[in-house]
Amino acid sequence: MTYRHGVYISEVPTSLRPMRHVEARMPVVIGTAPVQTITDTAKRPVNQPVLCHTYADFVAAFGWDEDPAYTLCEAAHIFFRLYAVAPVVFINVFDPVKHTDGVSAVAAADIVGGIDAPTGAKTGLELVDSVFPLFRLVPGQILAPGYSDLPAVAVMMQAKADEINTMFRALTVVDLPVDYYTEAPSWKETNNYTSAGMICCVGKCLVGETEHYLSTHLAALAMEVDEDNGDIPYVSPSNHNLRISGFKIGAQAVNLGIEQANYLNGEGIVTAINFDGGWKLWGNRTAAYPSNTDPKDSFIPVRSFFN
């Protein structure tokens, strides 16, 4: 062999980050997916919980489309590709046969869902109760990105989260539809987004030029933090790094100062700041704060642990 004396360099390509399995705050995400791209119509999952552990699982079940109208595609991208956390249960309510005008035809009533009296078939949020019987996994977070800013949806999300299968509880993670940060506290109170089981988010995340819902980033980040702590949800996701490149509220890109972000936190609202070390989730209070200051109800990690 060749004689070598001195310092020699070799590099090995970095392997892909493995998917991390986290169950304590497992999300159930209700929204829309491009199931019309599934050629076998009998295999299109409409109002059917689907458990996914990878991005490939999601694409195989629901198809794929970059159109932001498909809220489940955005969520799958965030959970599986940006944060590499699993599992996630997805419930698609878009029915190409029923919603002939496209995704725009999906309304709050489709997300809320119900139970068909003659058949007992469940739709929308009513399917949250089907997750544990189907998969033996307990929902930890309930999301409906793109629809959770509708009070009719949020109130049903909370109703389901407060009593899952008569024995479990979950957190709901919602977005507030405001154009300026000072409007958020009034909107939150007026529309009764004040539950101890709710996390209210203000702002949308930017990944390049693409907008994402902060609620979904929060849910994925919470799973990442749990994985770092033995899958026990006792650590807050606040002040941990978001995988984003910018932030906006309403139509404007913003960079909230610490005093502005703390103003929102003091009203029980979570946001994002570009602080030491990059973009961070900022906020540790549930929506019950400041009306309810009991630690078991007002601190996100305490409420998560009690759940």
C-alpha positions as CSV (number, residue, x, y, z in Angstrom):
1,M,0.0,0.0,0.0
2,T,1.1,3.6,-0.5
3,Y,3.0,5.1,2.4
4,R,1.1,8.1,3.8
5,H,2.7,10.7,6.1
6,G,0.8,13.9,7.1
7,V,-2.8,15.0,7.1
8,Y,-5.2,13.6,4.5
9,I,-8.8,14.5,4.0
10,S,-11.8,12.4,3.0
11,E,-15.5,13.3,3.2
12,V,-18.5,11.1,3.5
13,P,-21.9,12.4,2.2
14,T,-24.3,13.2,5.0
15,S,-27.1,10.7,5.2
16,L,-30.7,11.9,5.1
17,R,-32.1,12.7,8.6
18,P,-34.2,9.7,9.7
19,M,-37.8,10.1,10.5
20,R,-38.4,10.5,14.2
21,H,-41.3,8.7,15.8
22,V,-43.2,10.7,18.4
23,E,-46.6,9.8,19.8
24,A,-47.2,12.1,22.8
25,R,-48.5,15.0,20.7
26,M,-49.5,13.0,17.6
27,P,-51.5,15.3,15.2
28,V,-54.8,14.7,13.5
29,V,-55.0,17.1,10.6
30,I,-58.4,17.7,8.8
31,G,-58.3,19.4,5.4
32,T,-58.1,18.9,1.7
33,A,-56.0,16.7,-0.5
34,P,-55.8,16.2,-4.3
35,V,-57.5,12.8,-4.3
36,Q,-58.7,13.3,-7.8
37,T,-55.2,12.4,-8.9
38,I,-55.7,8.9,-7.6
39,T,-56.8,7.1,-10.7
40,D,-58.6,4.2,-8.9
41,T,-61.7,6.0,-7.6
42,A,-62.4,3.3,-5.1
43,K,-59.1,4.1,-3.4
44,R,-59.7,7.8,-2.9
45,P,-59.7,8.5,0.8
46,V,-62.6,10.8,1.5
47,N,-63.7,11.3,5.1
48,Q,-61.4,8.4,6.1
49,P,-58.6,8.7,8.7
50,V,-55.3,7.7,7.1
51,L,-52.2,7.0,9.2
52,C,-48.9,8.1,7.6
53,H,-45.4,7.7,8.8
54,T,-43.5,9.1,5.7
55,Y,-43.9,11.5,2.9
56,A,-44.2,8.5,0.5
57,D,-47.1,7.2,2.6
58,F,-48.9,10.4,2.2
59,V,-48.4,10.7,-1.6
60,A,-49.4,7.1,-2.1
61,A,-52.7,7.6,-0.2
62,F,-53.7,11.2,-1.3
63,G,-51.7,12.1,-4.4
64,W,-49.8,15.4,-4.6
65,D,-50.3,18.9,-5.8
66,E,-48.3,22.0,-5.0
67,D,-51.5,24.2,-5.0
68,P,-51.7,25.8,-1.6
69,A,-55.5,25.1,-1.6
70,Y,-54.6,21.5,-0.7
71,T,-54.0,22.1,3.0
72,L,-53.0,18.5,3.7
73,C,-50.2,18.6,1.2
74,E,-48.8,21.6,3.0
75,A,-49.1,19.8,6.3
76,A,-47.4,16.7,5.0
77,H,-44.5,18.8,3.6
78,I,-44.0,20.4,7.0
79,F,-44.2,17.3,9.2
80,F,-42.3,14.9,7.0
81,R,-39.9,17.0,4.9
82,L,-39.1,20.0,7.1
83,Y,-39.2,18.5,10.6
84,A,-39.0,14.8,9.9
85,V,-41.6,13.8,12.6
86,A,-44.2,11.1,12.5
87,P,-46.8,9.6,12.8
88,V,-49.6,11.9,11.5
89,V,-53.2,11.1,10.9
90,F,-54.8,12.9,7.9
91,I,-58.5,13.3,7.2
92,N,-59.4,14.6,3.7
93,V,-62.8,16.1,3.3
94,F,-62.5,17.0,-0.4
95,D,-64.7,14.8,-2.5
96,P,-64.2,15.4,-6.3
97,V,-67.7,14.0,-6.9
98,K,-69.4,16.4,-4.5
99,H,-67.1,19.4,-4.7
100,T,-67.3,19.9,-8.5
101,D,-66.1,23.5,-8.3
102,G,-62.6,22.4,-6.9
103,V,-61.3,22.9,-3.4
104,S,-62.9,26.4,-3.1
105,A,-66.1,24.4,-2.7
106,V,-65.1,22.9,0.6
107,A,-66.8,24.9,3.4
108,A,-66.7,25.0,7.2
109,A,-69.5,22.5,7.3
110,D,-67.4,19.9,5.5
111,I,-64.6,20.3,8.1
112,V,-67.0,20.2,11.0
113,G,-68.7,17.1,9.5
114,G,-71.3,15.1,11.3
115,I,-72.9,11.6,11.5
116,D,-75.3,10.3,8.9
117,A,-78.4,9.1,10.7
118,P,-79.4,6.1,8.5
119,T,-75.9,4.7,8.1
120,G,-73.9,6.1,11.1
121,A,-71.1,7.2,8.8
122,K,-69.0,9.9,10.2
123,T,-67.4,12.9,8.4
124,G,-65.0,15.7,9.2
125,L,-64.1,16.3,12.8
126,E,-66.5,13.5,13.9
127,L,-63.8,11.1,12.7
128,V,-61.4,12.2,15.4
129,D,-63.1,9.5,17.6
130,S,-62.2,6.9,15.0
131,V,-58.5,7.4,15.3
132,F,-57.8,5.4,18.5
133,P,-60.0,2.4,17.5
134,L,-58.4,2.2,14.1
135,F,-54.7,2.8,15.0
136,R,-54.4,2.4,18.8
137,L,-52.8,5.9,18.8
138,V,-54.2,8.8,20.9
139,P,-54.7,12.2,19.2
140,G,-52.5,14.8,20.9
141,Q,-53.0,17.8,18.6
142,I,-56.0,18.6,16.3
143,L,-55.4,20.9,13.4
144,A,-57.4,22.3,10.5
145,P,-55.0,24.6,8.7
146,G,-56.8,27.1,6.4
147,Y,-60.1,26.5,8.3
148,S,-59.3,26.9,12.0
149,D,-59.7,30.7,11.7
150,L,-63.4,30.1,11.2
151,P,-65.2,30.2,14.6
152,A,-67.6,27.5,13.6
153,V,-64.7,25.2,12.9
154,A,-62.7,26.2,15.9
155,V,-65.5,25.6,18.4
156,M,-66.1,22.1,17.0
157,M,-62.4,21.4,17.1
158,Q,-62.3,22.2,20.7
159,A,-65.4,20.2,21.5
160,K,-63.9,17.1,20.0
161,A,-60.5,17.7,21.6
162,D,-62.0,18.0,25.1
163,E,-63.5,14.5,25.0
164,I,-62.1,12.0,22.6
165,N,-63.6,8.5,23.0
166,T,-65.0,9.7,26.4
167,M,-61.5,9.4,28.0
168,F,-58.8,11.3,26.1
169,R,-58.0,15.0,25.6
170,A,-56.0,16.8,23.0
171,L,-54.8,20.4,22.2
172,T,-56.3,22.3,19.3
173,V,-53.9,24.5,17.3
174,V,-55.5,27.3,15.4
175,D,-54.7,30.4,13.4
176,L,-56.1,33.9,13.9
177,P,-57.0,35.8,10.7
178,V,-55.7,39.4,11.5
179,D,-53.9,41.9,9.3
180,Y,-52.0,43.6,12.1
181,Y,-50.7,42.1,15.4
182,T,-52.5,44.5,17.7
183,E,-55.9,43.3,16.2
184,A,-55.3,39.7,17.5
185,P,-56.3,40.0,21.2
186,S,-59.6,41.6,20.4
187,W,-60.4,39.1,17.6
188,K,-59.5,36.2,19.9
189,E,-61.8,37.4,22.7
190,T,-64.7,38.4,20.4
191,N,-64.7,35.0,18.7
192,N,-64.3,33.1,21.9
193,Y,-60.9,31.5,21.1
194,T,-60.2,31.3,24.9
195,S,-60.1,27.6,25.8
196,A,-57.4,26.0,28.0
197,G,-57.1,23.3,25.4
198,M,-56.4,25.7,22.5
199,I,-53.2,27.3,21.2
200,C,-53.8,30.5,19.2
201,C,-51.2,31.4,16.5
202,V,-50.8,34.8,14.7
203,G,-48.9,35.1,11.5
204,K,-47.9,32.9,8.5
205,C,-44.5,31.3,7.9
206,L,-42.5,31.8,4.8
207,V,-40.2,29.1,3.4
208,G,-38.7,31.0,0.4
209,E,-41.7,32.5,-1.3
210,T,-44.1,29.8,0.0
211,E,-46.5,30.6,2.8
212,H,-47.4,28.1,5.5
213,Y,-49.7,28.2,8.5
214,L,-47.9,28.8,11.7
215,S,-50.3,26.3,13.5
216,T,-48.8,23.4,11.5
217,H,-45.2,24.5,12.1
218,L,-46.0,24.8,15.8
219,A,-47.4,21.2,15.9
220,A,-44.4,19.8,14.1
221,L,-41.9,21.7,16.3
222,A,-43.7,20.4,19.4
223,M,-43.2,16.9,18.2
224,E,-39.5,17.6,17.5
225,V,-39.1,18.9,21.0
226,D,-40.9,15.9,22.5
227,E,-38.6,13.6,20.6
228,D,-35.6,15.3,22.2
229,N,-37.2,14.7,25.6
230,G,-38.1,11.0,25.5
231,D,-41.5,11.5,23.9
232,I,-42.8,13.2,27.1
233,P,-44.5,16.6,26.4
234,Y,-43.2,18.5,29.4
235,V,-41.0,21.0,27.5
236,S,-42.4,24.0,25.6
237,P,-41.8,24.4,21.9
238,S,-41.4,28.2,22.6
239,N,-37.9,29.6,21.9
240,H,-37.0,26.6,19.7
241,N,-36.0,27.0,16.0
242,L,-38.7,27.1,13.3
243,R,-37.6,25.9,9.9
244,I,-38.7,29.0,8.1
245,S,-37.0,31.9,6.3
246,G,-39.5,34.7,6.9
247,F,-42.8,35.7,8.6
248,K,-45.8,37.8,7.7
249,I,-49.0,39.0,9.4
250,G,-51.8,39.8,6.9
251,A,-50.2,40.8,3.6
252,Q,-47.1,42.3,5.1
253,A,-43.7,40.7,5.9
254,V,-42.9,41.5,9.5
255,N,-40.1,41.1,12.0
256,L,-41.7,41.6,15.4
257,G,-39.7,43.1,18.1
258,I,-39.5,41.3,21.4
259,E,-41.9,43.8,23.0
260,Q,-44.4,43.3,20.3
261,A,-44.2,39.5,20.5
262,N,-44.4,39.7,24.3
263,Y,-47.6,41.7,24.0
264,L,-49.1,38.9,22.0
265,N,-47.8,36.3,24.5
266,G,-49.4,38.3,27.3
267,E,-52.8,37.8,25.6
268,G,-52.4,34.1,25.2
269,I,-51.2,34.2,21.6
270,V,-48.2,32.5,20.0
271,T,-46.2,34.0,17.2
272,A,-42.6,33.9,15.8
273,I,-39.6,36.2,16.1
274,N,-36.2,36.4,14.4
275,F,-34.1,36.4,17.6
276,D,-30.7,35.0,18.6
277,G,-30.1,32.0,16.5
278,G,-32.7,32.6,13.8
279,W,-36.5,32.3,13.6
280,K,-38.0,31.0,16.9
281,L,-41.5,30.1,18.0
282,W,-42.5,32.6,20.7
283,G,-45.1,32.0,23.2
284,N,-45.8,29.6,26.1
285,R,-49.5,30.3,27.0
286,T,-52.7,28.6,26.0
287,A,-55.6,30.6,24.7
288,A,-57.1,30.6,28.3
289,Y,-54.5,33.2,29.3
290,P,-54.8,35.9,30.7
291,S,-58.3,35.3,32.0
292,N,-57.2,31.9,33.5
293,T,-53.8,31.9,35.1
294,D,-53.9,28.4,36.6
295,P,-50.6,26.8,35.5
296,K,-52.4,23.6,34.5
297,D,-54.6,25.5,32.1
298,S,-52.5,28.4,31.0
299,F,-49.0,26.9,30.2
300,I,-48.8,24.9,27.0
301,P,-46.4,22.1,28.2
302,V,-48.3,21.7,31.5
303,R,-51.6,21.3,29.6
304,S,-50.0,19.0,27.2
305,F,-48.6,16.8,30.0
306,F,-52.0,16.7,31.8
307,N,-53.7,15.7,28.6
